[in-house]
Amino acid sequence: MKYEKISTEVLEKLKSIVGTKNVQTDSDRIQPYSHDEVTDPAYHHMPEAVVFAETAQQVAAIVRLANDCHFPVVPRGAGTGLACGAVPTYGGIVVSLEKMNRILDINEDGLYAVVEPGVRTSDLQQAAEAKNLFYAGDPCSGDSCFIGGNIATNAGGNRAVKYGTTRHQVYAIEVVNPKGRIVHLGARLQKQSTGYCMDQLIIGSEGTLGIITQATLKLLPKPQFSLDLLAVFDDTEKAIGVVTKIIKAGITPTCVEYMDNITIKSVERYLNETLPGSTHGNYLIVEVEGSSEDDLDEKAVTLDELCTQNGADSLLVADHDKIWQARKAFAEAVRSESLIVCKEDVVVPVDKEPQLLHYILTLAKKYNLITRIASHAGDGNIHLNILKNEDSTYEDWNDRVHQNQQELYTFIYQSGGRLSGEHGIGYKRKALMEEFTDPDELEMMRDIKKALDPNNILNPGKIFDIK
Ligand SMILES: Cc1cc2nc3c(=O)[nH]c(=O)nc-3n(C[C@H](O)[C@H](O)[C@H](O)COP(=O)(O)OP(=O)(O)OC[C@H]3O[C@@H](n4cnc5c(N)ncnc54)[C@H](O)[C@@H]3O)c2cc1C
């Protein structure tokens, strides 16, 4: 794809749209916008300018200018993405939504919130909680990522097993479409059959089909009782094997998370803390909610029986803050070990997860890979982190990672799985997307992109290339 460079004239026009203070070209100031949380410099690319939008009207005017002058526009939330979706691989401008960070309404009677895209996920969670309400979206990066980014990636996270992913929390969105028009998609309705579901098409499209400038999100009454249980297993596959049994038992867990032993030790080192059963154990963290203490007790008894029957070494009631601090430290712990990491985000049907875990470990041995594994086990979504071996060259390691991917993804697609459970395709998984996706499905995606964004202005080169 060929684009025009951002000229002085274009910069002046951008300044007239958003104000001089909101256009940044200084290389030190724009450098943080050259990458997301993927630390490998091979995936970084500098923007020509970063533009901070404050209103939907400004975003729309920017997109219209981009069409007129033919430069790429890359929307950006907090930059916590793990697929290089917010990286301006073709240059052009990054449009940061960080200044659009107001919670406009928390409606207690209607059980909904209206927010701008730059609202931090945890800020919305806390604002809802202050009114005894509950926002169910909960990615592990919730303390830093934004709602707009969550919607654009259809973020999952810990509670998806009970409440679904971000797309299930959304009633409606305001979007600047690739032609620069502000459109309102979806509605605050429990149901509708009114033409194509355009809001759901935009959700998860990683900024390639529209820039989200506002969202109306579902809220729920705050769950009154909840309990975190930690089951420690000697055997990895036994730990994962109990997940379908928990789901079948009708307990409806809020979260079912898995961490393998080597990862627990990595987190221990990072947090400088001793975690229970860490000498040998693999963790299954199960959170349940209930209508009363008795209801919780009943669920705990059932979980105890299931985990014990399935070979758990021990089961204990976990300190909520401590156990989730450990789970959420996974990414940081890995980063402290190596900046060169390949992060796979694979997903299979939940009943195929034990076989997948077994296969992952078999391949790791075959290719001499250093792995750290945590999984949203209740969703069949395994985060496989492959760290560069210190004694390997980058090329040798990369080559082994690539061979591993070929075998791993062949297995995953044969198992009915997909490339990404929640992080998205972005730039990082684009080649694998091309390789493993049904060509007819890919062609439909390309047709949609070409129809909605004929000048290929919005986040080009992400998910797939236009042919
Ligand atoms: C420690 C850690 C833990 C994580 N845990 C989870 C997890 O549990 N579950 C999970 O799903 N992800 C997780 N992630 C990944 C990441 O946090 C999510 O993908 C998150 O949704 C990205 O939000 P963001 O605001 O940082 O978006 P960015 O990284 O800025 O952007 C991500 C993508 O969305 C697009 N985008 C951003 N804002 C908009 C907008 N307003 N309109 C249109 N497009 C937009 C960008 O162009 C890009 O393609 C984790 C990341 C880290 C670092």
The ligand as an SDF file (V2000), in Angstrom:
LIG
                    3D

 53 58  0  0  0  0  0  0  0  0999 V2000
   -0.7870   -7.4260   31.3790 C   0  0  0  0  0  0  0  0  0  0  0  0
   -1.7930   -7.5980   30.2860 C   0  0  0  0  0  0  0  0  0  0  0  0
   -2.9050   -8.3840   30.5040 C   0  0  0  0  0  0  0  0  0  0  0  0
   -3.8730   -8.5330   29.5010 C   0  0  0  0  0  0  0  0  0  0  0  0
   -4.9630   -9.2950   29.7630 N   0  0  0  0  0  0  0  0  0  0  0  0
   -5.9290   -9.4120   28.8300 C   0  0  0  0  0  0  0  0  0  0  0  0
   -7.0920  -10.2010   29.0900 C   0  0  0  0  0  0  0  0  0  0  0  0
   -7.2560  -10.7940   30.1540 O   0  0  0  0  0  0  0  0  0  0  0  0
   -8.0140  -10.2830   28.1150 N   0  0  0  0  0  0  0  0  0  0  0  0
   -7.8720   -9.6260   26.9180 C   0  0  0  0  0  0  0  0  0  0  0  0
   -8.7530   -9.7170   26.0630 O   0  0  0  0  0  0  0  0  0  0  0  0
   -6.7800   -8.8850   26.6530 N   0  0  0  0  0  0  0  0  0  0  0  0
   -5.8190   -8.7530   27.5680 C   0  0  0  0  0  0  0  0  0  0  0  0
   -4.7040   -7.9990   27.3040 N   0  0  0  0  0  0  0  0  0  0  0  0
   -4.5750   -7.3290   25.9860 C   0  0  0  0  0  0  0  0  0  0  0  0
   -5.1270   -5.8750   25.9570 C   0  0  0  0  0  0  0  0  0  0  0  0
   -5.1010   -5.2920   27.2350 O   0  0  0  0  0  0  0  0  0  0  0  0
   -6.5310   -5.8490   25.3750 C   0  0  0  0  0  0  0  0  0  0  0  0
   -6.4730   -6.2280   24.0220 O   0  0  0  0  0  0  0  0  0  0  0  0
   -7.2230   -4.4860   25.4780 C   0  0  0  0  0  0  0  0  0  0  0  0
   -8.5620   -4.6440   25.0700 O   0  0  0  0  0  0  0  0  0  0  0  0
   -6.5610   -3.3970   24.6440 C   0  0  0  0  0  0  0  0  0  0  0  0
   -7.0970   -2.1540   25.0370 O   0  0  0  0  0  0  0  0  0  0  0  0
   -6.2700   -0.8030   24.7830 P   0  0  0  0  0  0  0  0  0  0  0  0
   -7.1120    0.3400   25.2100 O   0  0  0  0  0  0  0  0  0  0  0  0
   -4.9440   -0.8810   25.4090 O   0  0  0  0  0  0  0  0  0  0  0  0
   -6.1630   -0.8470   23.2060 O   0  0  0  0  0  0  0  0  0  0  0  0
   -4.8960   -0.5840   22.2290 P   0  0  0  0  0  0  0  0  0  0  0  0
   -3.7970   -1.5260   22.5530 O   0  0  0  0  0  0  0  0  0  0  0  0
   -4.5700    0.8490   22.2270 O   0  0  0  0  0  0  0  0  0  0  0  0
   -5.5310   -0.9860   20.8410 O   0  0  0  0  0  0  0  0  0  0  0  0
   -5.9150   -2.3050   20.5690 C   0  0  0  0  0  0  0  0  0  0  0  0
   -6.6360   -2.3420   19.2120 C   0  0  0  0  0  0  0  0  0  0  0  0
   -7.8720   -1.6410   19.3030 O   0  0  0  0  0  0  0  0  0  0  0  0
   -7.8930   -0.5460   18.3740 C   0  0  0  0  0  0  0  0  0  0  0  0
   -8.5720    0.5500   19.0860 N   0  0  0  0  0  0  0  0  0  0  0  0
   -8.2620    1.0710   20.2940 C   0  0  0  0  0  0  0  0  0  0  0  0
   -9.1650    2.0120   20.6400 N   0  0  0  0  0  0  0  0  0  0  0  0
  -10.0540    2.0890   19.6230 C   0  0  0  0  0  0  0  0  0  0  0  0
  -11.2300    2.8620   19.3780 C   0  0  0  0  0  0  0  0  0  0  0  0
  -11.6880    3.7550   20.2550 N   0  0  0  0  0  0  0  0  0  0  0  0
  -11.8980    2.6620   18.2210 N   0  0  0  0  0  0  0  0  0  0  0  0
  -11.4750    1.7500   17.3080 C   0  0  0  0  0  0  0  0  0  0  0  0
  -10.3670    1.0010   17.4800 N   0  0  0  0  0  0  0  0  0  0  0  0
   -9.6780    1.1640   18.6310 C   0  0  0  0  0  0  0  0  0  0  0  0
   -6.4460   -0.2800   18.0030 C   0  0  0  0  0  0  0  0  0  0  0  0
   -6.3420    0.2700   16.7130 O   0  0  0  0  0  0  0  0  0  0  0  0
   -5.8690   -1.6810   18.0870 C   0  0  0  0  0  0  0  0  0  0  0  0
   -6.1370   -2.3830   16.8900 O   0  0  0  0  0  0  0  0  0  0  0  0
   -3.7090   -7.8720   28.2650 C   0  0  0  0  0  0  0  0  0  0  0  0
   -2.5810   -7.0690   28.0480 C   0  0  0  0  0  0  0  0  0  0  0  0
   -1.6300   -6.9430   29.0350 C   0  0  0  0  0  0  0  0  0  0  0  0
   -0.4470   -6.0720   28.7780 C   0  0  0  0  0  0  0  0  0  0  0  0
  1  2  1  0
  2  3  1  0
  2 52  2  0
  3  4  2  0
  4  5  1  0
  4 50  1  0
  5  6  2  0
  6  7  1  0
  6 13  1  0
  7  8  2  0
  7  9  1  0
  9 10  1  0
 10 11  2  0
 10 12  1  0
 12 13  2  0
 13 14  1  0
 14 15  1  0
 14 50  1  0
 15 16  1  0
 16 17  1  0
 16 18  1  0
 18 19  1  0
 18 20  1  0
 20 21  1  0
 20 22  1  0
 22 23  1  0
 23 24  1  0
 24 25  2  0
 24 26  1  0
 24 27  1  0
 27 28  1  0
 28 29  2  0
 28 30  1  0
 28 31  1  0
 31 32  1  0
 32 33  1  0
 33 34  1  0
 33 48  1  0
 34 35  1  0
 35 36  1  0
 35 46  1  0
 36 37  1  0
 36 45  1  0
 37 38  2  0
 38 39  1  0
 39 40  1  0
 39 45  2  0
 40 41  1  0
 40 42  2  0
 42 43  1  0
 43 44  2  0
 44 45  1  0
 46 47  1  0
 46 48  1  0
 48 49  1  0
 50 51  2  0
 51 52  1  0
 52 53  1  0
M  END
$$$$
